[in-house]
Amino acid sequence: MAVSRGLKLQMKNISLMIREIWMEGNVVYGKVQILETPCGNIIKAIIKAGGKPGISSRALGSLQRENNVNVVQDDLQIICWDFVSEPS
């Protein structure tokens, strides 16, 4: 179980494993494997029914205000990636 700054990830909620991740310009791309777990099977059922879940990241880090824009600092730590109905 990963733990960072008080955030705990529950292994029972895992549905995917990241197999590959890369950036093209400012866009992140990746390949995931949906796991044979209760949560993975829910995602598979949604996809089989025609749903198109997205993926969003959860991260911790600090921001610094520069020219009316919040700039992510070098301490950014991506905690996990989640299937979501509305990706951010």
Backbone as JSON, one array per atom type, in Angstrom:
{
  "sequence": "MAVSRGLKLQMKNISLMIREIWMEGNVVYGKVQILETPCGNIIKAIIKAGGKPGISSRALGSLQRENNVNVVQDDLQIICWDFVSEPS",
  "N": [[0.84, -1.17, 0.0], [0.63, 2.15, -0.92], [1.7, 5.09, 0.71], [1.48, 8.47, 1.33], [2.02, 11.57, 2.68], [-0.19, 11.26, 4.41], [-2.17, 10.22, 2.75], [-3.79, 7.31, 1.93], [-3.78, 4.48, -0.1], [-6.09, 2.06, -0.97], [-5.61, -1.29, -1.38], [-7.65, -3.04, -2.07], [-9.24, -1.62, -3.78], [-8.07, -1.45, -6.24], [-8.01, -1.38, -9.77], [-6.64, -1.3, -12.11], [-3.51, -1.7, -13.89], [-0.73, 0.12, -14.71], [0.88, -0.13, -17.73], [2.41, 1.17, -19.6], [3.58, 4.47, -20.08], [3.69, 7.74, -21.43], [4.68, 10.97, -22.73], [3.49, 13.29, -25.11], [4.25, 16.21, -26.25], [2.32, 18.33, -24.34], [0.57, 16.41, -23.52], [-0.44, 13.49, -21.81], [-0.09, 10.06, -22.36], [-1.07, 6.63, -22.14], [-0.9, 3.07, -21.53], [-2.95, 0.67, -20.13], [-3.65, -2.19, -18.07], [-6.57, -3.82, -17.37], [-7.46, -5.21, -14.37], [-8.22, -8.48, -12.95], [-10.0, -8.0, -10.68], [-12.45, -7.15, -8.13], [-13.11, -4.38, -8.55], [-11.9, -3.98, -11.06], [-13.44, -5.7, -12.61], [-15.88, -4.36, -12.56], [-15.29, -2.1, -14.09], [-14.74, -3.39, -16.53], [-17.32, -4.36, -17.11], [-18.72, -1.98, -17.47], [-17.43, -0.96, -19.77], [-18.03, -3.03, -21.57], [-20.76, -2.65, -21.78], [-20.84, -0.42, -23.31], [-19.94, 1.91, -22.22], [-17.58, 4.6, -21.71], [-15.15, 4.98, -19.85], [-12.94, 7.4, -18.37], [-9.56, 8.3, -17.49], [-8.02, 9.62, -14.67], [-5.48, 11.38, -12.86], [-4.19, 11.26, -9.51], [-2.52, 13.4, -7.39], [0.07, 14.82, -5.32], [1.5, 17.86, -4.22], [3.16, 21.06, -4.38], [2.08, 24.41, -5.17], [2.96, 27.39, -6.88], [2.23, 30.76, -7.12], [2.38, 32.52, -10.08], [2.35, 35.25, -12.11], [-0.52, 35.44, -12.05], [-1.17, 32.76, -12.37], [-1.29, 29.41, -11.24], [1.52, 27.53, -10.71], [2.78, 24.33, -10.97], [5.06, 22.82, -8.79], [8.4, 21.35, -8.49], [8.14, 19.32, -6.62], [6.06, 17.64, -7.16], [4.19, 14.69, -6.84], [2.93, 11.91, -8.26], [0.3, 10.01, -7.2], [-1.58, 8.01, -7.85], [-3.51, 6.53, -10.52], [-6.82, 6.75, -11.66], [-9.83, 5.16, -12.82], [-12.47, 7.05, -14.09], [-15.69, 8.7, -14.42], [-15.86, 11.22, -15.45], [-13.2, 12.61, -16.64], [-10.58, 14.8, -15.48]],
  "CA": [[0.0, 0.0, 0.0], [1.39, 3.4, -0.97], [1.28, 6.1, 1.68], [2.21, 9.72, 1.17], [1.4, 12.73, 3.3], [-1.47, 10.92, 5.0], [-3.08, 9.63, 1.78], [-3.61, 5.86, 1.86], [-4.46, 3.8, -1.19], [-6.6, 0.77, -0.55], [-5.34, -2.32, -2.39], [-8.91, -3.67, -2.48], [-9.88, -0.76, -4.78], [-7.27, -1.38, -7.46], [-8.69, -1.91, -10.95], [-5.78, -1.27, -13.29], [-2.06, -1.65, -13.75], [-0.16, 0.89, -15.8], [1.89, -0.9, -18.46], [3.28, 2.08, -20.35], [3.14, 5.86, -19.98], [4.6, 8.64, -22.12], [4.14, 12.28, -23.05], [3.67, 13.88, -26.44], [3.97, 17.61, -25.94], [1.73, 18.49, -23.01], [-0.46, 15.38, -23.34], [0.03, 12.22, -21.26], [-0.72, 8.88, -22.93], [-0.66, 5.43, -21.44], [-1.56, 1.78, -21.75], [-3.23, 0.03, -18.84], [-4.26, -3.51, -18.06], [-7.65, -3.89, -16.39], [-7.18, -6.4, -13.58], [-9.31, -9.38, -12.54], [-10.34, -7.68, -9.3], [-13.84, -6.66, -8.13], [-13.2, -3.06, -9.21], [-11.57, -4.17, -12.46], [-14.59, -6.32, -13.27], [-16.89, -3.31, -12.73], [-14.86, -1.31, -15.26], [-14.96, -4.23, -17.72], [-18.76, -4.4, -17.39], [-19.09, -0.66, -18.0], [-16.93, -0.9, -21.14], [-18.81, -4.0, -22.36], [-22.09, -2.06, -22.0], [-20.71, 0.73, -24.19], [-19.42, 3.08, -21.51], [-16.22, 5.01, -22.04], [-14.55, 5.65, -18.69], [-11.68, 8.1, -18.57], [-8.57, 8.09, -16.44], [-7.48, 10.84, -14.07], [-4.41, 11.14, -11.89], [-4.23, 11.92, -8.2], [-1.15, 13.78, -7.1], [0.33, 15.76, -4.24], [2.62, 18.74, -4.5], [2.91, 22.45, -4.06], [1.88, 25.36, -6.26], [3.46, 28.74, -6.65], [1.51, 31.71, -7.96], [3.24, 33.31, -10.96], [1.59, 35.96, -13.14], [-1.93, 35.03, -11.94], [-1.3, 31.34, -12.73], [-0.67, 28.48, -10.31], [2.53, 26.71, -11.38], [3.13, 23.13, -10.21], [6.47, 22.83, -8.45], [9.14, 20.11, -8.73], [7.86, 18.29, -5.61], [4.87, 16.89, -7.57], [4.27, 13.24, -6.72], [1.7, 11.26, -8.71], [-0.02, 8.95, -6.24], [-2.21, 6.9, -8.58], [-4.38, 6.82, -11.64], [-8.14, 6.18, -11.38], [-10.89, 5.23, -13.8], [-13.49, 8.01, -13.66], [-16.72, 8.95, -15.42], [-15.58, 12.55, -16.01], [-11.79, 12.92, -16.38], [-10.25, 16.23, -15.35]],
  "C": [[0.89, 1.24, 0.0], [0.83, 4.39, 0.03], [2.12, 7.34, 1.45], [1.41, 10.85, 1.77], [0.0, 12.43, 3.81], [-2.47, 10.3, 4.04], [-2.78, 8.14, 1.69], [-4.41, 5.31, 0.69], [-4.87, 2.42, -0.71], [-6.4, -0.26, -1.66], [-6.62, -2.96, -2.9], [-9.62, -2.87, -3.59], [-9.13, -0.7, -6.1], [-8.01, -2.05, -8.62], [-7.77, -1.98, -12.17], [-4.32, -1.31, -12.91], [-1.53, -0.89, -14.97], [0.96, 0.07, -16.43], [2.88, -0.01, -19.2], [2.71, 3.49, -20.2], [4.17, 6.75, -20.68], [3.89, 9.98, -22.38], [4.45, 12.63, -24.49], [3.26, 15.33, -26.27], [3.48, 17.73, -24.51], [0.67, 17.44, -22.69], [0.18, 14.09, -22.84], [-0.78, 11.1, -21.9], [-0.27, 7.67, -22.12], [-1.42, 4.22, -21.89], [-1.74, 1.14, -20.39], [-3.8, -1.37, -19.08], [-5.35, -3.47, -16.99], [-7.52, -5.25, -15.69], [-8.43, -7.21, -13.27], [-9.55, -9.2, -11.04], [-11.8, -7.24, -9.3], [-13.99, -5.31, -8.83], [-12.85, -3.14, -10.69], [-12.74, -4.76, -13.23], [-15.74, -5.32, -13.46], [-16.54, -2.48, -13.96], [-15.08, -2.1, -16.54], [-16.43, -4.26, -18.1], [-19.24, -3.08, -17.98], [-18.65, -0.54, -19.46], [-17.74, -1.83, -22.05], [-20.19, -3.45, -22.69], [-22.03, -0.8, -22.86], [-20.22, 1.99, -23.51], [-17.99, 3.36, -21.89], [-15.61, 5.74, -20.84], [-13.25, 6.34, -19.08], [-10.73, 7.75, -17.45], [-8.07, 9.44, -15.98], [-6.4, 10.46, -13.07], [-4.75, 11.82, -10.57], [-2.78, 12.2, -7.84], [-1.11, 14.74, -5.91], [1.52, 16.62, -4.64], [2.24, 20.17, -4.18], [2.76, 23.28, -5.34], [2.52, 26.68, -5.87], [2.76, 29.66, -7.63], [2.5, 32.56, -8.75], [2.39, 33.93, -12.05], [0.13, 35.5, -13.21], [-2.19, 33.59, -12.37], [-0.64, 30.52, -11.64], [0.25, 27.55, -11.08], [2.9, 25.55, -10.45], [4.65, 23.12, -10.01], [7.09, 21.43, -8.63], [8.86, 19.01, -7.71], [6.61, 17.47, -5.95], [5.12, 15.39, -7.47], [2.94, 12.65, -7.15], [1.48, 10.05, -7.81], [-0.63, 7.75, -6.96], [-3.0, 7.45, -9.76], [-5.69, 6.1, -11.38], [-8.99, 6.2, -12.65], [-11.96, 6.16, -13.24], [-14.52, 8.19, -14.79], [-16.48, 10.28, -16.13], [-14.12, 12.91, -15.74], [-11.54, 14.42, -16.33], [-9.1, 16.59, -16.27]]
}
